[in-house]
């Protein structure tokens, strides 16, 4: 019996190490002009209504497309990310990461506007310590420490 408890403890320890692993990402702020809505800064009454709907909706009544969206919203809600602001970070290899940040870090980035950066040939470089948060269909990142932001010369990438 003692061996079973030891084995279970080892598996749980290995699993917890994998989910809490912090990595450093570097890249540039990436703009998507039409993007997912964020509940950050949405009135509590509206955010609470959406969260309640996510928890009470009958999943079987949804079509495939709606079920996929529902699963993503439920995943964000389960991981306390639904009300957090997020940014997109483009890495050097072209990979775009969805990164949920603390409100204090988001405030550092609010002053940057896509049109102004493109017009002045500037970009915003970001370095962040992040934890990966995964589901079967979605992989996002959550900052674990304050991010570093630096405006430099370069190309600001974006998409519609």
N, C-alpha and C positions, 0 to 999 in steps of 0.2 A: 504494500500500500504506500509505503514511503517513497518507493521508486516512481509511482504514478504521480504523486504530488510534486516530486522533483521535476519530472518530465513536463507536467503542465506548467509549472513555474518557469521553466526554461523557454517553453514555447511562447508564453505570455511576455516574457522579458524580451525575446527576439522580436516579437511582433511590435511591442511598444517602441523599441529602438528604431524600427523601420518607419513607423508612422510619424515619429517626432524628429526625424533627421533633418537638420538644417543645412541648406546649401546656399552658396552665394551666386546670385545671378547678376549679369551686367548686360546692359542694352540701352536702347533709346526709347523714349516715350513715343508710342505709336497711336495715331488717331484713327478711330473708326467713326465716320460722320453719323451713321445710323447704327446705333448700338443697343445692347440690352438695357432695359431700364434698371436703375438702381433705386432701392428704397431709402438710400441715404438722403436725408433732408426732406423726405416725404412726410407729411403730417402723420402723427401716430395713429389717428383714427383710420386712415387709409391703409397703412402698413399692417396694422392689427387685423383689419378685414381680410387682407390678402393672406396673411399667415394663418388665420382661422380657416379660410377656404382651402388652403393647402392641406391642412390637417383633417378636414372633414369631407372632402370630395370623395365620391365613389369612383375609384380608379377604373373599375370595370366598365363604366359608362362612357369612357373617353375613347376616341379613335386613336390610331397609332401615333399620329403627329402630336395630338394634344397630350397623349400619355408620355411622350418623350419630353415635352416641355414641363409637364407636371413633375416627372422624375427629377429633372434638373433643378426645378424650384424647391422640391422637397429636399434634395441633397444640400442645397445652399442653406435652407432653413435648419436642417439637422446639424449643420456645422457652424451655425451662428454667423453666416456670411451674408444673409439676405439684406441686412440693414447696413452693411459695411460698404464704403466706397471702393471702387476698383479702377485700375488702370490697365493698359496694355503695354507690354514691353517687347520691343523687337530686338532679338539677339543678332549677333553678327552673321549667323548662318541663315537668317531670314525667318526663324521660328518666332511666332507671336505668342507670348505668354499672358494669361489673364491673372493679374495679381491683385488680391484684396489687401488694402492698406489701412492703416490706422487713420482716423480723421486728422490728426496733427500732420501726418505725412501728406495727406491729400491737400491740405491747405497750402503746402509748399508748391504744389503743382497747379493749383487753380489759376495762377497768374499767367500760365502759358496757354496761348491760343494758336491753334493750327495755322490759320491764315497769316498771322504775324511771323511765326517761325519760318514758314515757307517763303514769305516775302523778303525776310532779312537773311535767308540762307543760314539759319541756326537750327540746332537740334538740342534736345535735352537728354543728357546721359544720366542713367540711373544705375546705382549699385544697391542691392538689397539682399539681406539674409532672409531666406524664405523656407517655409515648410510646404511640402506637397500635400494636397488634399485630393484624394481620388475616389471616383465611383467607377462603375462599369463603363459609363459613357462620357464622363467628364473628368478632366484633370485641371485643377486650378492651384494657385499658390497663395499662401497667406504670409505676410511679413511677420518676422519674429523679433525684429529690431528696427529702429528708425532707418529710413532709407537715406542714401546720399544722392543729391541732385546737383548737376552741373550743366550750365548752358555753354555750348561750344559752337564753333562753325561746323556746318555740315548739312546734310539732307534730312529733313523731317519726312518720314514715310507715313502714308495714310491710305485709307480706302473709303469708299462710299459705304 
